[in-house]
């Protein structure tokens, strides 16, 4: 049986959407008629998701939904429930029709005799490569329940880390936007009305006031064009960033630039070590795990470097030596990996390295955010003070002339 998404009308003429399992579209329409519904559209979930992935390129599930589904599947599989029943139960718990159709489509492939990993491969936008490789390793080793449980822990910790970073950056981002908006409003609206009184007097204005008037005039005359230029520049950069060559150069600059180097390297190292750790514990070969762990790193330059690392390891080089040759991974992580290789406990050391890198990244982000907030406030205060002084100086000069 396959999963079909349908749109139908009930007896009162109201539209209804949902997912139904059937052997064919005709069978699905028949089942809907038995429920008192007239089908207006019936489409197999697999075909629909393929089209969505091809034209939209978006993920089939959010990270929160994938985390929840993984935890539910891990719990039910460890309870010795058959896999097809697990998928049906998890789909029934989902509130979104899109997620429900995805899981039922995976279930239909499983019922046809495919493995869970191969069934998930039909929906690469919903189930990442690392996720599928881990599931495949668990199925091959015969302990899918344990592997899914570790995968659930990994996806949960990854989601929690992502939320922490987003929340840490939310307030500084809003503060910066508010500061830019307030200053722009003062320069474009308030300042011209205030200083035009001094301009009419014909007296020579202080340099600070003259400069402020020039900035205000520029924003009034060219502000809209400046905003359009910034938007066009952003769109041009985004378009160029999709090209592998340009993106590689930008990512290399980011990973080597002094102000972004520490954050970029810690972020990529934490993602790499965490992914390689879960893959290694699940039984994925090291060379294959390196390729997959490299592909989930956000920095494209480091992705290419990891592909060279995988080739060196395949030729017999130790993981520590291969990573050290890149020169862009934190020393602490490298030493922990070297210790794991010497002691034969590489899996455990990779997990510890991932945890250590994540803690280091979170501490660094907290420090940066803690420093960023007062810096923005100081800069904002300095700009406002400059505007106030530019307005007060002509008044003080006029009082001196009268005196």
N, C-alpha and C positions, 0 to 999 in steps of 0.2 A: 504494500500500500504506500501511497505517496501523500504528501501534504499539499493542499490546494488553498490558496487565498481566494475568497469570494466576496462579491458585493451582490446583495439581493434586496428584494422588496417583500415586506410582510403583507398580511391581508389588509392592513389599514393604509398601505402605500408608503410606509416609512422605510428609509434605507438602513441596511444593516451590513456590517463588515465582520469578517471572522476567518477562521482557519478550520478546515475540515479534512479528515483523512479519507481517502477513497482510492479505488484501483485505477480510475481514469476520470477525465473531466466529465464524461457522460454519467459515470457512477456518482460523481460529486453532485451534479445537478439533480439526479434522482433522489439522493439523500436529502438534499435541500427541499425538494418538493414534498417529501414525506414529513418534513418539519413545518410545512406551510409557508415556505419561502419560494419566491420566484427569482432565480439567479439571473443577474444582468451581466456578471463577469466572473469567470472561473479561470484561474491561472495557477499552474504548478509553481510551488515556492522556489524550487531550484532554478527554474528559468527566470523567474522574476528577480531573484537576488543576483544572478549572473548579469542581467541587464543593468541593474542598479550599480553593481560594482564596475561595469565597463564604462558607463556614461557618467556616473557621479563620483566614483572612486572613494566613497565614504565607507567607514566601517559598518559592519552589520550590527554590531552591538557596542554599546559604550563600555568603558573599562569597569564601571560599577556593575553593569549587567553581566559582564563576563566573569567578574569575581564572584558574584552571587551564584550564577549557574555552576561554576566550577566547584564551589563549596557544597552545593546541594548534590551534584553528581558524585563527589567524593564520599559524602556521607551515605548515600544510597548504595553505591557500589560496594563499600565496605560492609554494608548490611546484607551482602550476598544477593541483592536483587538483580534479576536479568537486565542486561544493558538496554534492551529495547523498552522495558518497563521504566527504567531509570529516566530515559530521555522523554518518555511520555509524561511521567510524573513531574519532571522539572518544567516541561513546556506548559503543563497545566497550572503551575505556580506563577508563571510569568504574566505580568499585567499588560505587556505590549504585544500587539498582534504580530509585529515584525519579528520579535524574538521567538514567539511561539511558533511561527512558520519556519524559522531557521532550525529550531530544534526538531520539529516534526519532519523536516526535510532530511536532516541528518539521520533521524530514526528510520526513515524509509530506505535510505541507502544501507543502513545496518541490516535491516530485514532482508535486503537483497543479497546479503552475504559479504558485504564489504566490512573492513575493519573500521573502528571508530575514527582513527587518524585519517584514513582514506576518505571516509565520509565527510569529515570536517574540511578536508582539502578542497571540497566543492565550493567552500565559502571562505576563501583566503582573507577577505576583508573583515570577517567576524572572528576567525581563529588564526592568530599570527603563526608564522613558521616555527618559532620557538615552542609555542604551545602544542602544535601538531607533532613536532619531533619528540617532545616529552611524552605525549600520549602514546605515540608509536613505540617508544622504548619501553613504556610500562606494559603495553600489550605483548610485546615480544618477550619480555622477561616473565610475564605471567603474574605480575603484581600491580595491576592497573589501579586498584583501590588505594594503595600506599602512594603511588606516584601522583594520582589525582589529588590526594590529600596534601602532599608537598607542593604541588602546583597551585592549589587553593591558597596555601600559606604565602606562597611567593606573590601571587596576584594581589592578595589582600595587602601585604606589606608594600608592594609597589604602588597600589592605589592610595594608601595612607601617606606615603612619602610625597606623592604627587600633590595630594590635597594640602599637605603642610607647606610645600613650596608655593603653591598658588595663593594660599591664605597669607603667607608671609609677604608676598609681592603685591597683594591687593591694596592695602592701605597706602604704601608709598606711591603706587601707580595713580590712585585716586587723588592723593595729595599733590602730585606733580601736575596732573591735568587741571586741578582746581587752581593751582598757582598760576599756570600759564593763562588760563581763562580770565582770572582776576586782573592780572597785569595787562593783558591785551585789552580788556574792557576799559581800564583806567587810561591807557595810552590813546585808545581810539575814540573814547566818548567823553571822559571826564576832563582830561588835561586840556583839549582844545577849548572847551567852554570857559575854563578858569584862566588860562594864560592869554586869551585874546584881549582881556581887559588891559594887560600890561603892554601888549603889542600896539594898542591904539594910542598909548601915551607917547609913543615915538622915542622914548628913552632907550638907551643901550641896555640890552638884557645881559645878565650874567651868562658866562659860557655854558654852565650847567643847564640853565633854563633854555637857552638857544638850542642846545643839543637835544633836550627833551622835546622841544617843539618840532625839530627836524625828524626825530624818530616817530612822533605822532603823525606828522604830515605824510611820512613815508608809508605808515601802516594804513592810513585812510586812503591813500592813492593806490597803493600796490598790495595791500593786505590780502585781498581776494585772489589776486594773481599769485602771490606767494603761497597761499594755501593750496591753490590748484597745482602749482609747481611741485610742492611737497608731495601731494597725492600722486601726481604723475611719476615723480621720482621713485616713490614707494612701489607703484605698480611695475615700473621698469625694472627695479631691483628684484622684485618678486618673480617676474618673468625670467630674468637672467639667472636667478638662483636655482631655477629648475634645471638649468643646463649643467651636466656633470662637471665639466671643466671649470666653469666659473664658481660653482658651489664648492668644489674641492679647494680652490684658492681662498675663498672666503673662510671656510671652516679651518683651513690651516692657519690663517691669520688670527682667527678667534682663539685657537688653542695655543698660540704663541704670544699673543698680545698681553703685556704685563697686567693690565687691568681685568682681563677676562680669563687669563690662563688658569688660575687656581680653580675657579668655579667650573670652567669647561672641563678641565682634566678630572676633577673629582666627580662630576656628574657622569661623564662617560665611563670612568673607571668603576663607579658603583653599578651602573647598568651592565657593564661587561662582566664583572665578577659575579654579580647576582645571577645573571642568566647562565653563565658557564657552570656555576655551582649547582643549580637545579638540574641542568642537563647532565652533568657528570654524575650526580647522585642517582639519576634516573636510568643510568646505563648507556647513555649516548657516548659513542667513541669520542676521544678528545679532539681529534682533527675536525670531525664533523661538528662537534660542539663549538669549536673556535669559529668556524664559518658562520654558524647560526648566531652565536653571541656577538660577533662583529656586526652582523646585519641589523641588530636591534639598537646599535649605538646611534645617537642622534648626529654625531659628527662624521661627515662623509670622508674626510681625510683620514681619520682614525680607522674607519671601516676598511679602507684600502690597506692601511698598515697591518691590520689584523689578518687580512688575506695573505700577506707576506709572512706573518707569524705562523699561520696555519701550514704554509708550505714548508717553512723551516722545521717545524715540529714533525711534519710528515717525513722529512729527510733525516730525522734523528736528533735534532737539537732539542735541548730541554726547554720547557715552557718559560722558565725564568730567564734564560739567556735570550730567547727569541723576543720576549716582551721588553727586556732591558735594551735591546738594540733599537727599539722604536724611540726611546728617550723621552717619552711623553706620558708615562704612567707613574703614579706616586711611589716613591721608594719603599714605603711601609708595605704596600700591597705586594710589591715584587719580592721583598724579603719573606713575607708570609707564604707566598707561593713557593719560593725556594725551599723554605722549611718543610712545607707539605710534600714536595717532591722527594726530599731526602728521607723523610720519615715514612713515606708511603701513605700519607693521609691528605692527599691533595684535595679530595672532596670537602673534607672538614675545613681545611685552611681557606679554600675558596669561599666557603660560606662565611667564615670569620672575616675574611678580607672584604667581602661585600658589605657586611654589617658595619665594619669599621669605616669604610669609605662613605657609607650612607650617613653615619653619625657625624663624620667630619664635614660632609656636605651640608647637613642641616645646621651644624654649629657655625659654619662659614656664612650660610645664608642669614642666620639670626644676627650675626655680627654686622654683615653688610646692611641689612635692613635697619638695625639699631643705629648705625652711623648715618644712614641715608636720610632718615626722618629729620634729625636736627639740622643736617646740612641744607635740606630743602627749606626748612623754616628760616634758617639764617639767611639764605639767598633771597627768599621771599621778603624777609624783613629789610634786607639791604636795598632791594629794588623799590619797595614802598617808601623807605626813608629817602632814597634818591629823588623820587617823585615829589615828596613833601618838601624837601630842601629846594628843589627847582622852583616850586611855587612860592616858598617863603622868602627866598633871596631877593626877588624884585620888590616884595613888600618892605623888607628891611631897608633896601636902598632908597625907596620912596620916603620912608620915615626919616632917614638920615638927611635927604635933600630938604624935607620940610623943616627939620630941626635946624 
